[in-house]
Every structure is written in structure tokens, then in C-alpha cells.
């Protein structure tokens, strides 16, 4: 248990039987009345974001979320199999848990897997990953005032927008948070 004065970004709370991650918080002392804590909470399971206001010094239940570095092994039908790098235990994760991260996963890549009481919640990838462009059309230069983009299919099967000068077979750096092109990887 903690009080609302102890809230920090990234903390996971157990409210009404659901897990909520603190995205943003602000202590507010109006001229009249008691202090309050305004928060933006994101549901760990559904991703829904809500605004919630607590009175100061209210006790909230902090959920224990265990984050472990695991290695992605393979995709097996409707599950992604990860291995704990310390115990070598294998953990199959459903497509719902992996979510958008599936488009950036390569075999033997490490990821942070968050669990609560043995139940997998979500995975965290590094901020950027290096992937090879499997196919992209040749870029045609035309009359434009700013740089253009074209679709490119990555080795994981995900399609992103890249600049016109990128060719098939090049290794590029991709942002895992929004799927944007970050730059070429020099070999």
C-alpha cells in the first residue's frame, strides 16, 4: 500500500481489481479545500486511458509487476515463445500480450516481459531495432519541395514508410514505439 503522494510515472496500481499504470500525475492545492492528486491512468490490459482525481494522502494498492529480460525464440501458431535468460524456462505469450511488438521481433532478440502474479501483461522492446528491408520499390525522384517516402516491407513482415533512397536489402533503424524510420545502419 502507498499513498497518492507517493505516485510516480510508470507505477502500476491495483484499483477495483484492474491494473492501471500511472502515465501522468500532478499534485494540486486549490485555494479552497484540501489538496488533490490528478492522474492519467492507462489500463495495462486494454490500453484505455482515463483521468482520475484522488484526494491527497489516500491509500492506493500498488501492484507488484515483475519485469524480466527474456529472449524471443519463435512464433508457434497463435503464441510467441520467450525464454527466461536466467532460468531457461520457456513462456508462451498470446498475440494479445505481444500486440504491436510482433512487427519488430526477430529470433533470439531480447525483450522485457512484465508479469503480475504469474500472468503475462505486456512486453517492452528497446526504443529502436535494426531490421533489413525485405522489399521496396525503386525510388523515383520527381518535382517535390520536401523528401518523399515509400512503403517498405521489413524482414519481420511489418510495412513502414521509408525515404526514397532506401533500397531492398539495406539495414535500417526503426523506432519500436511508433514504427517510424530513424536512419540507415552503417555496416
C-alpha positions in Angstrom: 0.0 0.0 0.0 1.1 3.5 -0.8 -0.5 6.9 -0.6 -1.4 9.1 -3.5 1.5 11.4 -2.5 3.9 8.6 -3.4 2.7 8.2 -7.0 5.3 8.1 -9.8 5.1 7.7 -13.6 5.2 4.0 -14.6 3.9 2.8 -11.2 1.2 0.1 -11.6 -1.8 0.4 -9.3 -4.5 -2.2 -8.5 -7.8 -0.3 -8.5 -11.1 -2.1 -8.3 -9.5 -5.4 -9.3 -7.9 -3.9 -12.5 -4.3 -3.0 -13.2 -3.6 0.7 -14.1 -0.2 2.3 -15.0 0.3 5.9 -14.0 1.1 7.9 -17.1 1.0 11.3 -15.6 0.2 12.8 -12.2 0.0 16.3 -10.7 -0.4 17.4 -7.1 -2.9 20.3 -6.9 -3.7 22.6 -4.0 -6.7 24.7 -4.8 -7.3 27.9 -2.8 -10.3 26.4 -1.1 -10.5 22.8 0.2 -8.0 20.0 0.5 -5.1 19.0 -1.8 -5.8 16.6 -4.6 -3.8 14.4 -7.0 -4.8 14.5 -10.6 -3.7 11.4 -12.7 -3.9 9.9 -16.1 -4.1 6.1 -15.8 -3.7 3.6 -18.6 -5.2 0.2 -18.3 -2.4 -2.4 -18.5 -4.6 -5.0 -20.2 -6.9 -2.9 -22.6 -4.7 0.2 -23.1 -7.6 2.5 -22.3 -6.6 5.8 -20.7 -8.7 7.6 -18.1 -8.4 10.7 -15.9 -8.8 10.1 -12.2 -8.6 12.5 -9.3 -7.7 11.3 -5.8 -7.7 13.3 -2.5 -4.3 13.7 -1.0 -3.0 11.0 1.4 -5.5 8.4 0.2 -4.1 4.8 0.3 -3.8 3.0 -3.0 -2.9 -0.6 -3.7 0.4 -0.8 -5.6 0.6 -4.0 -7.8 3.9 -5.9 -7.9 4.9 -6.1 -11.6 7.9 -8.4 -12.2 9.9 -7.4 -15.3 12.4 -9.9 -16.6 14.7 -9.9 -19.6 13.6 -12.7 -21.9 14.8 -13.9 -25.3 12.3 -14.4 -28.1 12.6 -17.9 -29.6 9.9 -18.5 -32.2 6.3 -18.0 -33.2 4.1 -21.1 -32.8 0.6 -20.7 -34.3 -1.1 -18.2 -32.0 1.6 -17.8 -29.4 5.1 -16.3 -29.2 7.5 -18.3 -27.2 10.0 -16.5 -24.9 12.8 -17.9 -22.7 13.9 -16.6 -19.4 17.6 -15.9 -19.8 18.4 -16.8 -16.1 16.3 -19.9 -15.5 15.9 -21.1 -19.2 12.1 -21.6 -18.6 10.0 -21.1 -21.7 7.0 -18.9 -21.6 4.4 -18.8 -24.4 2.7 -15.4 -24.8 -0.6 -14.8 -26.7 -0.9 -12.4 -29.6 -2.9 -10.1 -27.3 0.0 -9.7 -24.9 2.7 -9.2 -27.6 0.5 -6.8 -29.5 2.2 -4.3 -31.9 5.7 -5.5 -30.8 5.2 -8.6 -33.0 6.2 -6.5 -36.1 9.6 -5.8 -34.6 10.5 -9.2 -33.1 13.4 -11.2 -34.6 14.5 -14.7 -33.4 16.9 -14.5 -30.4 16.0 -10.9 -29.7 15.8 -9.8 -26.1 12.7 -8.1 -24.7 11.4 -7.1 -21.2 8.4 -9.2 -20.2 6.2 -7.9 -17.4 4.2 -10.3 -15.3 1.8 -9.9 -12.4 1.3 -12.9 -10.1 2.5 -15.2 -13.0 0.1 -13.6 -15.6 2.0 -12.0 -18.5 0.8 -8.4 -19.0 2.9 -6.9 -21.8 6.3 -6.8 -23.4 8.7 -3.9 -23.8 11.2 -3.7 -26.7 14.2 -1.5 -26.9 13.4 2.0 -28.2 14.8 1.1 -31.6 15.7 -2.1 -33.5 17.8 -2.7 -36.6 15.9 -4.6 -39.4 16.6 -5.4 -43.0 14.4 -4.1 -45.8 13.0 -7.2 -47.5 11.4 -5.4 -50.4 10.7 -1.8 -51.5 10.0 -0.3 -54.9 12.9 1.7 -56.5 12.5 5.4 -55.6 11.6 7.8 -58.4 12.7 11.3 -58.0 10.1 13.9 -59.0 9.3 17.5 -58.5 8.7 18.0 -54.8 9.8 20.5 -52.3 10.4 18.0 -49.4 11.7 14.5 -49.3 9.1 11.8 -50.2 8.5 8.4 -48.7 7.6 5.0 -50.0 6.4 1.8 -48.3 9.0 -0.9 -47.4 8.4 -4.4 -46.2 10.7 -5.4 -43.3 12.1 -8.9 -42.6 9.5 -9.3 -39.8 6.7 -8.7 -42.3 5.8 -5.3 -41.0 5.4 -2.5 -43.5 6.7 1.1 -42.8 7.3 4.3 -44.7 11.0 5.0 -45.6 12.8 7.7 -47.6 13.1 7.3 -51.4 16.8 6.5 -51.3 16.4 3.3 -49.3 16.8 0.1 -51.4 16.0 -3.6 -50.9 18.5 -5.4 -48.7 19.5 -2.3 -46.7 19.6 -2.5 -42.9 17.7 0.4 -41.2 16.9 1.5 -37.7 13.2 1.6 -36.8 11.5 3.2 -33.7 9.5 0.4 -31.9 7.1 2.9 -30.3 5.6 4.3 -33.5 7.1 2.3 -36.3 8.9 5.2 -37.9 12.2 5.2 -39.9 15.1 6.5 -37.9 18.1 6.1 -40.3 20.4 3.7 -42.1 22.7 1.4 -40.2 26.3 1.6 -41.3 27.9 -1.8 -41.7 
